Every structure is written in structure tokens, then in C-alpha cells.
């Protein structure tokens, strides 16, 4: 695929090649199980410091609590009047009421069963967890569940400056483990085949080689389909800063520096003992184009919902991929 000229044109849209889905060049030889498996193994070996993505920063509020189970641990999160995010056990220490259904008053969680007020300083039998709010996502540190040497802060990917970007976060859940989500993202070869509505002419141009490759990344040339044959060609790299995160960063073309972060958060197991994992995907888009400033002004009403919708459509397909991978692994039939 031909990338954009160094001098930007009036519009980032390009006319993409007209190729029928069945006439694409097969990519199964390049996307070998050995290459994907080696990249996954290196990613899973990286330290997380026991940090897990809990939610989008926008979801943790000062007027009501937010609840989620992470790695089998019931959690509740809220903000104090100073804007700081906090998280603690999701069950009230009095009689076990769900604090996510309580209230936030004066910066404290208030249980609806008997009115017990819980603050960021804790309560006998109820100790808050370390929390990190990076402005896009809220992370929580669970040392017992993580089992690693704790880090003071999570490994947060480098992003465009917040004031010059549009940020959208979408979250879905599937029946699989975090490694199945990460493995999906470390297989870019499936892009144009599995997602023809979004990607055109995806070509992997660089893969990590050797036992300890540097830099440990995959590079792709791809056209992001906008409408019909119109699309935006870019070059992007895929890297894993920690074991439950894959980052796609635009390194050439429109939106230089924009990132899509895919975070895999283990939730626990369902009634049948099948693991469930949340995909929390953060898109942080930027551009030097004059029109991007206008897009930022209408981000809340127009652009951000469209970005979330695009991520949701992709992940409905990709969760099927991840769930299938888990099913085959669990039954001893995974060919990788």
C-alpha cells in the first residue's frame, strides 16, 4: 500500500484498491502460530506490577459509585471532591451489601442498607486499594491477585497530549482469558480478512525476530476504510508495554502519534467456571489538520460516540476470535 505524500493534502481520504474479499492475498503463511506465539510469550513475561485497568476515567465519578469485579475481586470506585479516584472492596464490611448500589455523599461511600459511611482512609475490615488515574483510564493494584512485585504506578503507554486529542473508551466482555485478547491483537494478519468493513490492504512489513528482539514490535501498512472505497492509509506499530496491554500507534500518515490501547482485564469465572475477560479499549486520536480542532469541539456529541461504535463493532468480531482461541486451548485442540 502507498502511504500518503509527505506534504498533507486537503483531505486525508484516498481511493483504496478495489479488491474482492475472496481475491485478497492469503496471509496465513506470514501469520504463523510460531511468530504469534513467540510475541505473546514475550508480552506475558513483562511486569505489570499487579496493576489492572478498572474503567474509563469518565466512568469513575463523584456523584455515584462504580462497581466491577476484577480478577475475582469485587470492587467499588468513586471520587472525592478533590477529583481523586479511589477504589475499595465492593462489599460493605457491616453485612456485605453491594456498595456499587450505594451513594457518594461528601466524598464518602454510603451504604444503603444501614447508612455506614466509608471514606478513602478505610474502615476496620475495609481497606482501599492503590489506584492510579492517568486521565484516560483508572487502574487498580491488586497485589494478592497479581502475585508480582508491586510497582508504584502502572506501565501507561505514551499518548498524545490530552489537550490536543480526542479520547474514547469502549468496554466489552467475553468468555476467554486475557492472553486470548492479547494474542488477537498480536495477529494483525487477520485484519483485512476478518474485518473487511474497516481495513483495506493490510500488509505486515516488520515482525520481531530472534529470542530477544529490539525493538519488539510489529509494523503494518493499512488503509482504514471510511466509506466505500475511500479510506485513510497509515503505517502503524504494535507493541506490548505490559502483559495485558497491546498498543497500536500511528507512526506514518494521517493522525501521526495517535494510539489505540487494548487492555485485557480478567473479571473472574462464570457459573460454569469459564473465565471472563473485559476488553477496555482506549483510542486517543490526534491530528495537525485545522479541521481536527473543530472535531474536538463536537467530540462529546458526535466524534466520541462514533469512535466507540467503531471499536465496539471490531471487538464483537474479535471477541469471537478470542473466545474460540480459549475454547480450543481449554480442550487441548489449539494448533499453536
BELTASUL-V302359 format. One record per backbone hydrogen bond with DSSP energy under -0.5 kcal/mol. CO is the residue of the C=O (numbers start at 0). NH is the residue of the N-H. If there is no record, write none. Layout:
# BELTASUL-V302359
{{CO	NH} {CO	NH}}
This chain:
# BELTASUL-V302359
{{0	2} {5	7} {13	15} {13	230} {16	18} {19	22} {20	23} {26	30} {29	31} {31	35} {32	36} {33	37} {34	38} {35	39} {36	40} {37	41} {38	42} {39	43} {40	44} {42	45} {47	50} {48	150} {49	141} {51	139} {54	137} {55	58} {55	59} {56	59} {58	60} {60	78} {63	60} {65	76} {67	69} {67	74} {69	72} {71	73} {72	69} {73	89} {74	67} {75	87} {76	65} {77	85} {79	82} {83	79} {85	77} {86	128} {87	75} {89	98} {91	95} {96	91} {96	98} {97	100} {98	101} {102	104} {102	109} {104	107} {107	104} {108	110} {108	117} {109	102} {110	114} {115	110} {115	117} {117	108} {118	121} {122	125} {125	122} {125	127} {128	86} {129	140} {131	133} {131	138} {135	56} {136	133} {136	138} {137	53} {137	54} {138	131} {139	51} {139	141} {140	142} {141	145} {142	146} {153	155} {160	163} {161	164} {165	284} {167	282} {169	280} {171	278} {173	175} {173	276} {176	179} {176	180} {177	181} {178	182} {179	183} {180	184} {181	185} {183	186} {186	189} {187	190} {189	193} {189	194} {190	194} {194	197} {194	198} {197	224} {199	222} {202	204} {202	220} {205	218} {209	212} {214	216} {217	237} {218	204} {218	205} {219	235} {220	202} {221	223} {221	233} {222	199} {222	224} {223	231} {226	229} {228	15} {229	225} {229	226} {230	13} {230	232} {231	223} {232	253} {233	221} {234	250} {234	251} {235	219} {236	248} {237	217} {238	246} {241	244} {243	263} {244	241} {245	261} {246	238} {246	248} {247	259} {248	236} {248	250} {249	256} {251	234} {252	255} {254	257} {257	249} {258	283} {259	247} {259	261} {260	262} {260	281} {261	245} {262	264} {262	279} {263	265} {264	277} {265	70} {266	71} {267	275} {269	272} {273	269} {275	266} {275	267} {276	173} {277	264} {277	279} {278	171} {278	280} {279	262} {279	281} {280	169} {280	282} {281	260} {281	283} {282	167} {282	284} {283	258} {284	165} {288	291} {288	292} {289	292} {289	293} {290	294} {291	295} {292	296} {293	297} {295	298} {297	301} {297	302} {298	303} {298	304} {301	305} {302	306} {303	307} {304	308} {305	309} {306	310} {307	311} {308	312} {309	313} {310	314} {311	315} {312	316} {313	317} {314	318} {315	319} {316	320} {317	321} {318	322} {319	323} {320	324} {321	325} {322	326} {323	327} {324	328} {325	329} {326	330} {327	332} {327	333} {328	331}}
